[in-house]
């Protein structure tokens, strides 16, 4: 995901803008893996292989999100790993 996209993305649940980005892998201005975080409703949206997965809660894959959190828990802040919505580890 190109970092320039941060200017146009909003939380699909509460519509808050802008979203905070936490980069795990960054190459030039491209976020390879990371998280978009809504500071208004505390929801996180993973970025996996350059693709932001920004779905409403009812359409999210809980197993995929939890695996992502567990795999990257050392690179992510506690506000996401321990307190993020819709689920956390």
PyMOL commands that set and color helices and strands:
alter all, ss='L'
color gray80, all
select helices_A, chain A and resi 3-7+57-59+62-71+78-81
alter helices_A, ss='H'
color red, helices_A
select strands_A, chain A and resi 20-27+30-37+44-48+51-52
alter strands_A, ss='S'
color yellow, strands_A
deselect
rebuild
show_as cartoon
